[in-house]
Amino acid sequence: MINKTLIQDVLEASLKTGADFAEIFVEDTISNDLFMSSLKLKKSTTSREFGIGIRIIKGLRSVYAYTNSKDKETLLKTAKEASLALGDLSLNKSIVLKERLNSNIHPVLYVPSSVGISDKKAIIERASLSAKNYDKSIVQVETTYKDSDQKIIIANSFGLYTTDRRIHSRMTIKSVASDGIENQTGYIAPGRSMGIEMFDVISPEKCGVDASEMAITMLKAKPCPSGKMTVAIENGFGGVIFHEACGHALEASSVSKNLSVFSNKLGEKIASSKVTAVDDGTIKNAYGSINIDDEGNPSEKKILIENGILKSYMVDYLSGKRMGVKANGSSRRESYQFAPTSRMTNTYIKEGEDDSSDIIASIDNGLYAKRMGGGSVNPITGEFNFSVLEGYLVKNGKIKEPVRGASLIGKSTEILNNIDMVGKNLALGSGTCGAASGNIPTNVGQPLIRVSEITVGGR
């Protein structure tokens, strides 16, 4: 993509104002997108994104610049202009780059660009047909297929030179059910760090059925009552609550600036002793996994919370410099257009010792949140609000009628301490996380958990 000697010249130019650190990130990504609606392929696009990002750090000040050009003159000019934001030209430093090879823990059988559009279309067609044929009340099905093949080079003034290749595939299915008066939607979106072989382990037909089943169930549901309740949150994407309400507050980008509810709390009890939470980028072929982060550090498995005690944060280089700690494979970015910062990979609550049947049986009057949706959180205060895509009332230890329009409202510190039962059925769910360094693939997860009390929004 770009000559190593040129990279070395650019890094040396970046240090001319006395910077402590310089880094270059080179990206070449090919993406494919298909969109099907009403069983007809409406869009098929292939795109390519190439660019180079240059980051320079002096003390705790950071400058980031990027360009689409790999021309030597342009790159040296970009580096010089960025470095001038940190001081006057005065120094000459030499750098010797040493190449490091990385282990690939995410084997791919079929590179997406080698697979024809007809094969990809056939996959989403299978999902669309199963969704549409599930029930006559399904009036619309929209399905997408997305893949990306990203090749990167990372080099820095510490002498690191390394490369990586990242391949992701994802499908989304949205089913709309109607009774002629109201519409309700079901949504399923599996993803993996794999090629098209992902659909050998994930059934497109089952995904279509699940999306339509959710839409039909919610179409028949009554409005959810509101108030403080005991809530059981199901496994898989139910972990989005921990990801959003707690995970972001454990990223060093906010912790290092005292902008997190969990700043300066290492070693303190911040959650129920039932809670052990992990961020693990080393899970084979998982959607949020990485071989190396976007600063070139090997991916790690990090225990964030152990039996309720805060053990670690997710740390990038600049935030770690503020805090006086080392980076731990947590620096990520969407593309060369973004400076990297601390982000999650696959973040989940570990399995516990409670049986799912016992968790439900323990609830006299509450809510079973089978599928969670999106939400919002303030990492400074920990206040959050999340929608429940599919929910059911629980009465006398039994799951009863479905309800819609439910939301879970609270504070991260409260929900962590109110988790009093944790099941054994750990599962992960894939999603896209947006933050300061753009949108990145992640996984959330947990087993079935019980929250003893939380505010449920409804009618």
C-alpha positions in Angstrom: 0.0 0.0 0.0 2.8 2.4 0.9 6.6 2.0 1.0 8.2 1.4 4.5 10.9 3.9 3.8 8.3 6.6 3.1 6.5 5.8 6.3 9.8 6.2 8.2 10.3 9.6 6.5 6.8 10.8 7.4 7.3 9.7 11.0 10.6 11.6 11.2 8.9 14.7 9.7 6.2 14.4 12.4 8.7 14.7 15.2 10.5 17.8 14.1 8.7 20.0 16.7 9.8 17.9 19.6 6.8 15.6 19.7 7.0 12.5 22.0 5.2 10.2 19.7 4.1 9.9 16.0 2.0 7.3 14.4 0.9 6.5 10.9 -2.2 4.4 10.0 -2.7 3.3 6.4 -6.0 1.7 5.3 -7.3 0.1 2.1 -10.8 -1.3 2.5 -13.2 -2.9 0.0 -16.9 -3.1 1.1 -19.9 -4.7 -0.5 -23.6 -3.9 0.3 -26.8 -5.5 -0.9 -30.3 -4.4 0.0 -33.4 -6.4 -0.7 -37.0 -5.2 -0.2 -40.2 -7.1 -1.0 -38.1 -10.0 -2.3 -36.4 -7.7 -4.9 -32.8 -6.7 -4.9 -32.9 -2.9 -4.8 -29.3 -2.0 -4.4 -25.9 -3.6 -4.8 -22.8 -1.5 -4.3 -19.0 -2.1 -4.0 -16.9 0.7 -2.6 -13.2 1.2 -1.9 -11.7 3.5 0.8 -8.0 4.3 0.9 -6.3 6.8 3.2 -3.5 7.6 5.6 -3.9 9.1 9.1 -1.0 10.8 10.9 -1.2 11.3 14.7 1.4 13.4 16.6 1.5 13.6 20.4 3.5 16.1 22.5 2.9 15.8 26.2 -0.9 15.4 26.5 -1.6 17.4 23.3 -2.5 15.5 20.2 -2.9 16.5 16.6 -4.5 14.3 13.9 -4.5 14.8 10.1 -5.3 12.5 7.2 -5.1 12.4 3.4 -6.2 10.2 0.5 -2.9 10.6 -1.2 0.2 8.4 -0.9 2.3 10.9 -2.8 5.5 11.5 -0.9 5.3 15.3 -1.2 1.7 15.4 0.1 2.4 13.1 3.0 5.5 15.1 4.2 3.5 18.3 3.9 0.6 16.9 5.9 3.0 15.7 8.6 4.8 19.0 8.7 1.6 21.1 9.0 0.3 18.8 11.7 3.5 19.0 13.7 3.6 22.8 13.5 0.4 22.9 15.6 2.5 21.6 18.5 5.6 23.9 18.1 8.3 25.3 15.9 10.5 23.2 13.6 13.7 22.6 15.3 14.6 18.9 15.8 15.8 16.0 13.6 15.2 12.5 14.9 15.9 9.2 13.1 13.6 6.2 13.4 14.3 2.5 12.6 11.2 0.5 12.0 11.1 -3.1 13.0 8.4 -5.3 11.5 6.3 -7.4 13.9 4.1 -10.2 12.6 0.8 -10.9 14.3 -1.1 -14.2 14.8 -4.4 -14.4 13.0 -7.0 -15.7 15.4 -9.9 -15.1 13.0 -9.5 -17.6 10.1 -11.5 -16.8 6.9 -12.4 -19.5 4.3 -13.8 -17.3 1.6 -12.6 -13.7 1.1 -15.8 -11.7 0.3 -14.4 -10.2 -2.9 -14.0 -13.7 -4.3 -17.7 -14.5 -3.9 -20.2 -13.4 -6.6 -23.2 -11.2 -6.0 -25.5 -14.0 -6.9 -24.3 -16.1 -4.0 -24.7 -13.2 -1.6 -28.2 -12.4 -3.0 -29.2 -16.0 -2.5 -28.4 -15.7 1.2 -30.6 -12.7 1.9 -33.3 -14.1 -0.4 -33.5 -17.2 1.8 -33.9 -15.0 4.9 -36.4 -12.8 3.2 -38.6 -15.7 2.0 -38.7 -17.4 5.5 -39.6 -14.0 7.1 -42.3 -13.2 4.5 -43.8 -16.7 4.6 -43.9 -16.9 8.4 -47.4 -15.3 8.6 -49.9 -13.5 6.4 -49.6 -10.5 8.7 -46.1 -9.8 7.5 -46.5 -7.0 5.0 -42.9 -6.0 4.4 -39.4 -7.5 4.8 -36.1 -5.6 4.3 -32.9 -7.5 4.3 -29.3 -6.4 3.9 -26.0 -8.1 3.4 -22.7 -6.3 4.2 -19.1 -7.4 4.1 -15.8 -5.5 4.4 -12.1 -6.4 3.8 -9.8 -4.0 5.5 -6.0 -4.1 5.1 -4.0 -1.8 7.4 -0.4 -0.8 8.2 0.4 0.7 11.6 3.8 2.2 12.3 5.0 4.6 15.0 8.0 6.4 16.3 8.8 3.7 18.9 9.9 1.6 15.9 6.8 -0.5 15.4 5.8 -1.6 11.9 3.0 -4.1 11.6 0.1 -5.1 9.3 -3.3 -6.7 9.7 -6.3 -7.8 7.6 -9.8 -7.7 8.9 -12.8 -9.3 7.3 -16.4 -8.8 8.6 -19.7 -10.1 7.3 -23.2 -9.1 8.6 -26.8 -9.6 7.7 -29.9 -7.7 8.9 -33.5 -8.6 8.6 -36.4 -6.3 9.4 -39.9 -7.7 9.3 -43.0 -5.5 9.6 -46.3 -7.0 10.7 -49.6 -5.2 10.3 -53.2 -5.8 11.4 -54.4 -3.0 9.1 -54.4 -0.4 11.8 -51.0 -0.7 13.5 -47.5 -1.9 12.4 -44.9 -3.6 14.6 -41.3 -4.4 13.6 -39.0 -7.3 14.3 -35.2 -7.0 13.8 -32.4 -9.5 13.7 -28.8 -8.7 12.8 -26.1 -11.4 13.2 -22.4 -10.6 12.3 -19.0 -12.3 12.5 -15.4 -11.7 11.7 -15.7 -14.3 8.9 -16.4 -14.5 5.2 -19.5 -15.9 3.6 -19.0 -19.1 5.5 -20.6 -17.3 8.4 -23.9 -18.6 7.0 -22.8 -22.2 7.5 -23.1 -21.6 11.2 -25.9 -19.0 11.2 -29.1 -20.0 9.4 -30.6 -17.2 7.2 -34.0 -19.0 7.4 -34.0 -19.0 11.2 -33.0 -15.3 11.3 -36.0 -14.5 9.1 -38.4 -16.5 11.2 -37.1 -14.9 14.4 -37.6 -11.4 13.0 -41.1 -12.1 11.9 -42.0 -13.9 15.1 -40.9 -10.8 17.1 -43.0 -8.5 14.8 -46.2 -10.7 15.1 -45.7 -11.1 18.9 -45.5 -7.3 19.4 -48.4 -6.7 17.1 -50.6 -8.7 19.5 -49.0 -7.1 22.6 -50.7 -4.7 25.0 -48.9 -1.5 26.2 -46.5 -2.1 29.1 -47.4 -0.7 32.5 -44.8 1.6 34.1 -43.2 1.8 37.5 -40.4 0.2 39.5 -40.2 -3.5 38.9 -38.1 -6.6 39.1 -36.8 -7.3 35.6 -35.2 -10.3 34.0 -33.1 -9.4 31.0 -32.4 -12.3 28.5 -28.9 -13.3 27.2 -27.2 -12.2 24.0 -28.1 -8.7 23.0 -29.5 -8.1 26.4 -25.9 -7.2 27.2 -26.3 -3.9 25.4 -27.4 -2.4 28.8 -24.0 -3.2 30.3 -22.2 -2.1 27.1 -23.9 1.3 27.0 -24.6 2.1 30.6 -21.4 0.8 32.1 -18.9 -0.2 29.3 -18.5 3.3 27.9 -17.9 4.6 31.4 -15.0 2.2 31.8 -13.2 3.5 28.7 -10.1 5.4 29.6 -11.0 8.2 27.2 -13.6 9.4 29.7 -12.0 7.9 32.9 -8.7 9.7 32.3 -10.4 13.1 32.2 -12.6 12.4 35.3 -15.6 12.4 33.0 -16.8 8.9 34.1 -18.9 7.8 37.1 -16.2 5.2 37.6 -13.1 7.4 37.5 -10.6 6.8 40.3 -12.4 3.7 41.6 -10.0 0.9 40.8 -10.2 -1.7 43.6 -13.5 -0.5 44.8 -16.8 -2.4 44.9 -19.0 -0.9 42.2 -21.4 -3.8 41.5 -23.1 -6.8 43.1 -20.7 -9.6 44.0 -22.7 -11.6 41.4 -21.2 -9.5 38.6 -18.0 -10.3 36.7 -17.6 -8.4 33.5 -15.1 -8.9 30.7 -13.9 -7.2 27.5 -12.3 -9.8 25.3 -11.1 -9.1 21.8 -9.5 -12.5 21.4 -12.7 -14.6 20.8 -12.2 -16.5 17.6 -14.2 -15.0 14.7 -16.4 -12.9 17.0 -17.8 -9.7 15.4 -15.9 -7.4 17.8 -12.7 -9.3 17.9 -9.3 -8.0 16.6 -5.8 -9.4 16.2 -4.3 -6.1 17.0 -5.9 -2.8 18.0 -5.6 0.4 15.9 -2.4 1.4 17.7 -0.8 -2.0 16.8 -1.1 -3.6 20.3 -2.1 -7.2 20.5 -5.7 -7.8 21.5 -6.3 -8.8 25.1 -8.9 -10.4 27.4 -9.5 -7.9 30.2 -11.4 -8.5 33.5 -13.2 -5.2 34.0 -15.2 -6.1 37.1 -14.5 -9.2 39.2 -17.2 -10.3 41.8 -18.3 -6.7 42.0 -14.8 -5.2 42.3 -13.5 -2.8 39.6 -10.3 -4.3 38.3 -9.3 -2.5 35.1 -10.3 0.0 32.4 -10.0 -0.2 28.6 -6.9 1.9 27.8 -5.5 3.5 24.7 -2.0 5.1 24.5 -2.9 8.8 25.0 -5.4 8.1 27.8 -2.9 5.8 29.4 -0.3 8.5 29.3 -2.7 10.8 31.2 -3.3 8.0 33.8 0.2 6.7 34.0 -0.8 3.2 32.9 0.0 1.1 29.8 -2.4 0.6 26.9 -4.1 -2.8 26.8 -5.3 -3.5 23.3 -8.3 -1.3 23.5 -7.6 1.5 20.9 -10.0 1.4 18.0 -11.3 3.6 15.1 -13.7 3.4 12.2 -11.2 4.3 9.6 -8.2 6.4 8.7 -10.4 9.5 9.1 -10.6 9.1 12.9 -7.9 9.3 15.6 -8.0 6.1 17.7 -9.3 6.1 21.3 -10.2 3.5 23.9 -13.2 1.4 22.8 -14.8 -1.9 23.6 -14.5 -5.2 21.6 -16.6 -8.1 22.9 -17.9 -6.9 26.3 -20.1 -9.2 28.4 -21.2 -10.2 31.9 -19.8 -13.7 32.6 -22.0 -16.7 33.4 -23.2 -17.2 37.0 -24.6 -20.1 39.0 -28.4 -19.4 38.7 -30.7 -21.5 36.6 -32.9 -19.6 34.1 -36.0 -21.3 35.5 -35.2 -20.2 39.0 -34.6 -16.6 37.9 -38.1 -16.4 36.3 -39.7 -18.3 39.2 -38.3 -15.8 41.7 -40.3 -12.9 40.1 -43.8 -12.3 41.6 -44.7 -9.2 39.5 -42.2 -7.9 36.9 -41.0 -7.9 33.4 -39.1 -10.3 31.2 -37.1 -8.4 28.6 -36.5 -11.0 25.9 -34.9 -8.7 23.3 -33.4 -5.3 23.9 -33.1 -2.4 21.5 -30.9 0.7 21.5 -30.7 3.5 24.0 -28.7 6.4 25.3 -26.4 7.0 28.3 -24.6 9.8 29.9 -21.1 8.4 31.0 -20.6 11.2 33.4 -23.7 10.5 35.5 -24.4 7.0 34.4 -28.0 7.7 33.6 -29.5 5.6 30.8 -32.7 4.8 28.9 -33.1 1.7 26.8 -36.0 0.3 24.7 -37.3 -3.2 25.0 -38.1 -4.6 21.6 -39.8 -7.7 22.9 -41.1 -7.9 26.5 -43.5 -10.0 28.6 -45.1 -9.5 32.0 -44.1 -12.0 34.7 -46.6 -12.9 37.3 -46.2 -15.4 40.2 -43.0 -16.8 38.6 -44.6 -17.4 35.2 -44.0 -15.6 31.8 -47.3 -14.2 30.8 -48.7 -11.9 28.0 -46.4 -9.9 25.8 -46.2 -6.1 26.2 -44.8 -3.4 24.0 -43.5 0.1 24.4 -41.4 -0.8 27.4 -38.1 1.0 28.3 -35.6 0.5 31.1 -34.5 3.7 32.9 -31.9 4.1 35.6 -28.3 4.7 36.5 -25.3 2.4 35.9 -24.2 2.4 39.5 -27.7 1.3 40.6 -28.3 -1.4 38.0 -24.8 -2.9 38.7 -25.7 -3.3 42.4 -29.2 -4.5 41.7 -28.2 -7.5 39.7 -28.9 -10.2 42.2 -29.2 -13.3 40.0 -27.0 -14.3 37.0 -27.7 -17.3 34.8 -25.6 -19.9 33.0 -26.7 -19.4 29.4 -24.0 -16.8 28.3 -24.5 -15.7 24.7 -23.2 -12.8 22.5 -25.0 -10.5 20.2 -23.4 -8.4 17.4 -23.9 -4.7 16.9 -22.2 -1.4 15.8 -21.0 0.9 18.4 -20.7 4.7 17.7 -18.4 7.0 19.7 -15.7 9.6 19.2 -13.6 7.5 16.9 -16.5 6.5 14.7 -18.6 3.3 14.2 -16.9 0.0 14.9 -18.1 -3.7 15.1 -18.7 -5.0 18.6 -20.3 -7.8 20.5 -22.4 -7.4 23.7 -23.4 -10.3 25.9 -24.5 -11.8 29.1 -26.5 -14.8 30.4 -30.1 -14.2 31.7 -29.8 -11.8 34.6 -32.3 -10.5 37.3 -32.3 -6.9 38.3 -34.1 -6.6 41.6 -35.5 -3.2 40.9 -35.4 -0.8 38.0 -37.7 1.8 36.6 -39.8 0.5 33.7 -41.2 3.2 31.3 -44.5 2.4 29.6 -48.1 3.6 29.9 
